[in-house]
Amino acid sequence: MSYRLQLYYSLPTDSLNVANNQLKGPLPQQWMSIAGLQELDVSHNELSGEIPNDIDGIKNLRSLNMAHNHFSSSIPPELGR
């Protein structure tokens, strides 16, 4: 069974770590617009589908861990530039 994870936040955050939570389904699009996000760790889940192209729009992102999931696309090369 797949669940939708809704993340509610009122202040900008610099780190989002949801590793090892048995999350399933696509990477939530809303996470691509969290103001000030510098670290995103979604590793060791069962996330799937394509990695959103606008992940490279997270301007302050310094650390990204998406290991051990089931994504069907690659991390956009623009992200590392």
Buried (B, 14 or more C-beta within 10 A) or exposed (E): EEEEEEEEEEEEBEEBEBBEEEBBBBBBEEBBEBEEBBBBBBBBBEBBEEBBEEBBEBEEBEEBBBEEBEBEEEEBEEBEE
